[in-house]
Structure formats: structure tokens, C-alpha cells
Amino acid sequence: MRHVDHTKNIIELEHLSFAFADEEVLHDVSLNIHQGDYLGLIGPNGGGKTTLLKLTLGLLKPSAGTIRLFGQDRSAFRDWKKIGYVPQKVTNFDRSFPATVREVVGMGRYAQRGVFRVLTKEDYRLVETALDQVAMGRYGDRLIGDLSSGQQQRVFIARALASAPEVILLDEPTVGVDSKAQEEFYGLLHRLNSDLDLTLVLVSHDIDVVAQEATEIASLNRTLIYHGPPKELLAGNYLAKAYGKGLKFIWHGH
């Protein structure tokens, strides 16, 4: 069962702005992500969603504003094992890359051990646990390039899980994945959130699925247009404000 603690903020963004050269990508965005949230981050292409994730992870520096992670200013934050990240198009790699599924997931343990440290029995136990959590335990010895895109995406989720994070940021993880695998993937995310109390931040263009699965939605198009429950997003005029008045949204209600 999902449990969202609205008294505990994991990520706090205050008056955040960012610009590439003279082009402002984000303007004065304030947003709190709570423990146990499943936040769906939606908005049009170029609206700043990926940029927001990269700012949170310290991959980009804001033009203005502050970021706090687990109560600490991002510049002072060092406990990065608490934050898992699955980047956009992570499955676009050389399929001849000679690494097994178990080796790929093991890379997630180096966030704790250090790049040049040898993994311990406990590390390998956590790798197997992560594989089991995404139902990929029996594929440990397979080469990563021999898997389907949907299976590969599960492996990269397991890699993020291997560091035992408290929150995972996912940037459009279902791009290039077929519809059946997408359905299974969203089911996996639901279980991670509800059964493991793992906080999730999901960037997605699939408004229908996000509206059904997420506990909260943030709609972003340079500025924060909406942040709150999915039902209120759909009841209001927020989608038109984010995507333009020509958007036709069909609620399937799966």
C-alpha cells in the first residue's frame, strides 16, 4: 500500500531558473517531492523536464534558485547512493558490448564502494536482490545486448536499485519499448512505489498512464503550471496551458 509522507521532503526546489546561453529553459520553478511520492513530470518537448532532473542531480548548475536534497543544500550533498537515476535512451548502446546482466547491475554498487574497489559478497547479494525485484533474476548470466529493449530497461532499473536508493529519477524510460513491455514496465514501477515505498520521479509523455499511476503530477513548460493530484489536473485547464489549446486528451480509465 502506498504511503506518502507529506511532512518529509526528499527534494526541495525553490525559485529555480536555468538558461542555455540567452535562452531561458526554466523560470522560477518551486517544487517539493515528498517521501513515498510517485511524481509524474509531464510537459511538451523543450519544456525543461530533463533539465530539471539534471539540475537536481548536479549535472547542471542553476542560474538562480536553490536545491535541497534530504534537507541539505545540493552543493553540500554527498550521499548520492540515496538517489538512483535512469537517463533518457539508456538502452541505446552497442549491443555487442561484452557485459552480462549481473555485471551491469553490479555497476550500481560502485556508488557505495568506489570505482576501484572490489565488490563483496554483500554487494553481490544486493545485486541478486535488485534483479529479483525487477523479475530478471534468471537472466543474470545473459549478455545485456541479447535482451529485448523492455528487458534491458528492467536491468537498468535494477542497476539503480542496487545502491538501495530512497528515490529514483527516470527520464522517459519507455522510449523505444513496445506497448506490451511498456505495460509491464509501468506495473513494475507501481510495485516499487507501493510495495517498497520507493519514491519515484517519472518524466513521461504518456499523460494517460501517468494520470492513472502517479500520486501527483507536475506539469512543466518553462514554468511550473500545475503540481498536485492527477484528478485536479484533468478537471482544470492546465493541460491546455502546458501544451496549447489544440490538445485533445482522451481518458481511457484502464
C-alpha positions as CSV (number, residue, x, y, z in Angstrom):
1,M,0.0,0.0,0.0
2,R,1.3,3.5,-0.9
3,H,2.3,5.8,1.9
4,V,3.2,9.3,1.1
5,D,4.6,11.4,4.0
6,H,3.8,15.0,3.1
7,T,5.7,16.2,6.2
8,K,9.0,14.9,4.8
9,N,10.5,16.5,1.7
10,I,13.2,14.5,-0.1
11,I,13.8,17.1,-2.9
12,E,13.1,20.8,-2.5
13,L,13.4,23.2,-5.4
14,E,12.9,26.9,-4.7
15,H,12.7,29.6,-7.3
16,L,14.8,27.6,-9.7
17,S,15.8,29.1,-13.1
18,F,18.2,27.9,-15.8
19,A,19.3,29.2,-19.2
20,F,21.4,27.9,-22.0
21,A,23.3,31.0,-23.3
22,D,20.5,33.6,-23.8
23,E,17.6,31.1,-23.8
24,E,15.8,30.6,-20.5
25,V,14.7,27.0,-20.2
26,L,13.3,27.1,-16.6
27,H,11.9,30.2,-14.9
28,D,11.2,30.4,-11.1
29,V,10.2,26.8,-10.5
30,S,9.4,25.8,-6.9
31,L,8.5,22.2,-6.2
32,N,8.7,19.7,-3.3
33,I,8.9,16.0,-3.7
34,H,7.7,14.0,-0.6
35,Q,8.8,10.7,0.7
36,G,6.7,8.0,-1.0
37,D,5.6,10.2,-3.9
38,Y,5.2,8.8,-7.4
39,L,5.5,12.1,-9.2
40,G,4.7,12.2,-12.9
41,L,6.6,15.1,-14.6
42,I,4.8,16.0,-17.9
43,G,5.0,18.8,-20.5
44,P,5.8,19.5,-24.1
45,N,9.2,18.8,-25.7
46,G,11.7,21.5,-24.7
47,G,9.6,22.4,-21.6
48,G,12.5,21.8,-19.3
49,K,11.7,18.3,-17.8
50,T,15.1,16.7,-18.5
51,T,16.8,19.9,-17.5
52,L,15.0,19.8,-14.1
53,L,16.3,16.3,-13.4
54,K,19.9,17.2,-14.4
55,L,19.8,20.3,-12.1
56,T,18.6,18.1,-9.3
57,L,21.4,15.6,-9.9
58,G,24.1,18.3,-10.0
59,L,24.8,17.7,-13.7
60,L,23.8,21.3,-14.4
61,K,24.1,24.5,-12.3
62,P,21.1,26.7,-11.9
63,S,21.1,30.3,-13.0
64,A,19.1,31.1,-9.9
65,G,17.3,29.4,-7.0
66,T,18.2,26.6,-4.5
67,I,18.1,22.8,-4.5
68,R,18.0,20.8,-1.3
69,L,18.3,17.0,-1.2
70,F,17.3,15.2,2.0
71,G,17.5,18.5,3.9
72,Q,20.9,19.5,2.6
73,D,21.9,22.1,0.0
74,R,22.8,20.3,-3.2
75,S,26.3,21.7,-3.2
76,A,27.0,20.1,0.2
77,F,25.1,16.8,-0.5
78,R,27.4,13.7,-0.8
79,D,25.1,10.8,-0.1
80,W,24.3,10.1,-3.7
81,K,23.6,6.5,-3.2
82,K,20.2,7.6,-1.9
83,I,19.3,8.8,-5.4
84,G,19.0,6.4,-8.4
85,Y,18.9,7.7,-12.0
86,V,17.8,6.1,-15.2
87,P,18.6,8.5,-18.0
88,Q,16.9,9.0,-21.3
89,K,17.5,6.4,-24.1
90,V,19.7,4.4,-21.7
91,T,19.1,1.3,-23.9
92,N,20.7,2.9,-26.9
93,F,24.1,1.3,-26.7
94,D,26.4,-1.0,-28.7
95,R,24.6,-4.4,-28.5
96,S,28.0,-6.1,-28.8
97,F,29.1,-4.7,-25.5
98,P,30.5,-7.7,-23.7
99,A,28.8,-7.3,-20.3
100,T,26.4,-9.7,-18.5
101,V,23.2,-8.6,-16.9
102,R,24.8,-9.2,-13.4
103,E,27.8,-7.1,-14.3
104,V,25.7,-4.2,-15.5
105,V,23.7,-4.2,-12.3
106,G,26.9,-4.6,-10.2
107,M,27.9,-1.2,-11.5
108,G,25.2,0.3,-9.3
109,R,27.2,-0.9,-6.2
110,Y,30.2,1.2,-7.1
111,A,28.3,4.3,-5.9
112,Q,29.0,3.0,-2.4
113,R,32.2,1.1,-2.8
114,G,34.1,3.4,-5.1
115,V,35.1,2.8,-8.7
116,F,38.3,0.9,-8.0
117,R,37.0,-1.2,-5.1
118,V,36.3,-4.9,-5.3
119,L,32.7,-5.9,-4.8
120,T,32.0,-8.0,-1.7
121,K,29.6,-10.9,-1.1
122,E,27.1,-8.4,0.4
123,D,27.3,-6.4,-2.8
124,Y,26.6,-9.4,-4.9
125,R,23.7,-10.3,-2.6
126,L,22.2,-6.9,-3.2
127,V,22.7,-7.3,-6.9
128,E,20.7,-10.5,-6.9
129,T,18.0,-8.8,-4.8
130,A,17.8,-6.0,-7.3
131,L,17.4,-8.4,-10.2
132,D,14.7,-10.3,-8.3
133,Q,12.9,-7.1,-7.6
134,V,12.5,-6.5,-11.4
135,A,11.9,-10.1,-12.2
136,M,15.2,-10.6,-14.1
137,G,17.0,-12.9,-11.7
138,R,17.2,-15.8,-14.1
139,Y,18.9,-13.6,-16.7
140,G,22.0,-12.8,-14.7
141,D,24.4,-14.6,-16.9
142,R,22.9,-13.3,-20.2
143,L,24.7,-10.6,-22.2
144,I,22.9,-7.3,-21.9
145,G,22.9,-6.9,-25.7
146,D,21.0,-10.2,-26.1
147,L,17.9,-8.9,-24.2
148,S,14.9,-7.1,-25.6
149,S,14.6,-3.3,-25.0
150,G,12.0,-3.9,-22.3
151,Q,14.2,-6.4,-20.5
152,Q,17.2,-4.1,-20.8
153,Q,15.2,-1.3,-19.2
154,R,14.4,-3.6,-16.3
155,V,18.1,-4.3,-15.9
156,F,18.9,-0.6,-15.8
157,I,16.2,-0.1,-13.1
158,A,17.9,-2.9,-11.2
159,R,21.2,-1.1,-11.5
160,A,19.6,1.9,-9.9
161,L,18.1,-0.3,-7.2
162,A,21.4,-1.9,-6.4
163,S,22.6,1.1,-4.4
164,A,19.5,0.8,-2.2
165,P,18.2,4.3,-3.1
166,E,15.3,6.1,-1.5
167,V,14.3,7.9,-4.7
168,I,14.7,7.1,-8.4
169,L,14.6,9.6,-11.2
170,L,13.5,8.2,-14.6
171,D,13.7,10.2,-17.8
172,E,11.3,8.9,-20.4
173,P,12.2,5.2,-19.7
174,T,9.7,3.7,-22.1
175,V,11.1,5.3,-25.3
176,G,11.7,2.6,-27.9
177,V,9.9,0.0,-25.8
178,D,6.9,-1.9,-27.3
179,S,3.4,-1.4,-25.9
180,K,3.3,-4.8,-24.1
181,A,6.7,-4.2,-22.4
182,Q,5.5,-0.6,-21.5
183,E,2.5,-2.0,-19.7
184,E,4.7,-4.5,-17.7
185,F,7.2,-1.7,-17.0
186,Y,4.6,0.6,-15.5
187,G,3.3,-2.3,-13.4
188,L,6.9,-2.7,-12.1
189,L,7.1,1.0,-11.2
190,H,3.8,0.7,-9.4
191,R,5.0,-2.2,-7.3
192,L,8.3,-0.5,-6.5
193,N,6.4,2.5,-5.2
194,S,3.6,0.7,-3.4
195,D,5.5,-2.4,-2.1
196,L,9.0,-1.0,-1.4
197,D,7.8,2.6,-0.6
198,L,10.3,3.8,-3.1
199,T,9.9,7.5,-4.2
200,L,9.7,7.8,-8.0
201,V,10.0,10.8,-10.3
202,L,9.0,9.9,-13.8
203,V,9.4,12.1,-16.9
204,S,6.9,10.9,-19.5
205,H,4.8,12.0,-22.5
206,D,2.2,9.3,-21.7
207,I,-0.2,11.6,-19.9
208,D,-2.9,8.9,-19.8
209,V,-0.7,6.4,-17.9
210,V,0.9,8.9,-15.7
211,A,-2.5,10.3,-14.7
212,Q,-3.6,6.8,-13.5
213,E,-0.4,5.7,-11.9
214,A,1.2,8.7,-10.3
215,T,0.2,10.1,-6.8
216,E,1.0,13.6,-8.0
217,I,1.6,15.3,-11.3
218,A,3.8,18.3,-12.1
219,S,3.1,20.0,-15.5
220,L,6.1,21.9,-16.7
221,N,6.6,24.3,-19.7
222,R,9.4,26.6,-18.7
223,T,7.4,27.5,-15.6
224,L,5.5,25.2,-13.3
225,I,1.9,25.2,-14.5
226,Y,0.5,22.6,-12.1
227,H,1.5,20.5,-9.2
228,G,-1.0,18.3,-7.4
229,P,-3.3,15.3,-7.7
230,P,-4.0,13.9,-11.2
231,K,-7.8,14.4,-10.9
232,E,-7.4,18.1,-10.4
233,L,-5.1,18.3,-13.4
234,L,-7.7,16.7,-15.6
235,A,-10.5,18.7,-14.2
236,G,-8.8,22.1,-14.8
237,N,-7.5,23.9,-17.8
238,Y,-3.9,23.0,-17.0
239,L,-3.2,20.7,-20.0
240,A,-4.2,23.4,-22.4
241,K,-1.9,25.9,-20.6
242,A,1.0,23.5,-20.9
243,Y,0.5,22.0,-24.4
244,G,-1.6,24.6,-26.2
245,K,-5.4,24.8,-26.8
246,G,-5.2,22.3,-29.7
247,L,-4.5,19.3,-27.4
248,K,-7.2,16.6,-27.3
249,F,-6.9,14.4,-24.3
250,I,-8.7,11.1,-24.1
251,W,-9.1,9.5,-20.7
252,H,-9.1,5.7,-21.2
253,G,-9.6,4.9,-17.5
254,H,-7.8,1.5,-17.5
